[in-house]
Amino acid sequence: MYDVQEMKQKKQENVLEVISPSTKLKDYTKKLEKYMNAGVREYWILDPDQQKLLLYFFENENCPMICGLDAPIPVGIYNGELKLDFTHIKKWIEEEKTFPEGKERLH
């Protein structure tokens, strides 16, 4: 699934992982190393439980950077000129936490 050679050939520059309890350790450790070795320039880890993004911009010595989801976040590979807004995701996470477990949500 995460073949280093294939990622190098595709020149994948940015990866965003969404943490789940079952993959947390792998995302924070094994995938981090694999993406660095594959030449990925930027690796973002979204932790919904913490409502935080952990950003690894491998070309910058100031990594990782921890960001909240309440303000636009600059993308390092675009020199900060592109910013991603996660406020809608933060709102969705908060809504999911307050909805009673086991109840079906009407959309």
C-alpha positions as MATLAB code, in Angstrom:
seq = 'MYDVQEMKQKKQENVLEVISPSTKLKDYTKKLEKYMNAGVREYWILDPDQQKLLLYFFENENCPMICGLDAPIPVGIYNGELKLDFTHIKKWIEEEKTFPEGKERLH';
ca = [
       0.000    0.000    0.000;
       2.805    2.451    0.845;
       5.509    1.312   -1.561;
       8.516    3.646   -1.262;
       9.672    3.127   -4.865;
       6.200    3.809   -6.247;
       5.936    7.015   -4.197;
       9.342    8.158   -5.457;
       8.276    7.532   -9.064;
       5.024    9.454   -8.614;
       6.885   12.283   -6.854;
       4.193   12.570   -4.236;
       4.790   15.859   -2.469;
       2.154   16.012    0.244;
       0.380   13.361    2.310;
      -2.483   13.914    4.756;
      -3.354   11.099    7.148;
      -6.404   11.089    9.406;
      -5.628    9.326   12.658;
      -7.892    6.632   13.991;
      -7.301    4.732   17.219;
      -6.365    1.581   15.302;
      -3.683    3.276   13.142;
      -2.357    5.946   15.503;
       1.000    4.356   16.282;
       1.638    3.430   12.644;
       0.775    6.929   11.390;
       2.999    8.671   13.929;
       6.022    6.405   13.479;
       6.219    3.910   10.627;
       4.489    6.019    7.987;
       6.500    9.076    8.986;
       9.753    7.249    8.296;
       8.416    5.683    5.109;
       7.262    9.024    3.685;
      10.572   10.697    4.542;
      12.463    7.915    2.757;
      10.134    8.155   -0.250;
      10.904   11.828   -0.782;
       7.519   13.176    0.302;
       8.102   16.841    1.047;
       5.283   17.370    3.522;
       3.352   15.008    5.817;
       0.274   16.154    7.726;
      -1.324   14.089   10.484;
      -4.858   15.071   11.463;
      -5.866   13.866   14.916;
      -9.650   14.384   15.267;
      -9.644   13.525   18.984;
      -7.080   16.244   19.716;
      -8.449   18.579   17.014;
      -4.869   19.219   15.922;
      -2.712   18.873   12.841;
       0.886   17.740   13.178;
       2.835   19.082   10.194;
       6.128   17.741    8.950;
       7.660   19.934    6.241;
      10.849   17.962    5.743;
      12.697   20.830    4.037;
      12.359   22.998    7.132;
      14.328   22.472   10.318;
      11.360   23.675   12.400;
       9.338   20.510   12.201;
       7.061   19.182   13.361;
       4.658   22.063   13.765;
       1.393   21.654   15.694;
      -1.648   23.594   14.494;
      -5.202   23.894   15.706;
      -8.094   23.575   13.277;
      -9.516   27.039   13.936;
      -7.429   29.054   11.451;
      -6.168   28.548    7.876;
      -2.940   26.550    7.745;
      -0.193   27.414    5.235;
       1.070   24.629    2.982;
       4.862   24.546    3.168;
       5.472   23.174   -0.319;
       3.730   26.290   -1.703;
       5.772   28.653    0.487;
       2.690   29.404    2.563;
       0.878   31.033   -0.378;
      -1.777   28.295   -0.282;
      -3.675   27.950    2.986;
      -6.103   25.176    3.881;
      -9.078   25.902    6.080;
     -10.013   23.112    8.493;
     -12.687   25.034   10.419;
     -15.482   23.036    8.741;
     -13.769   19.819    9.813;
     -13.414   21.129   13.378;
     -17.135   21.936   13.418;
     -17.997   18.471   12.082;
     -15.794   16.805   14.744;
     -17.476   18.802   17.488;
     -20.932   17.890   16.159;
     -20.007   14.197   16.052;
     -18.815   14.307   19.665;
     -22.103   15.767   20.898;
     -24.383   13.424   18.954;
     -25.647   10.533   21.140;
     -23.902    7.261   20.364;
     -26.072    4.631   18.744;
     -28.552    7.145   17.354;
     -28.939    7.490   13.621;
     -28.329   10.979   12.299;
     -30.660   12.365    9.653;
     -28.823   14.269    6.932;
];
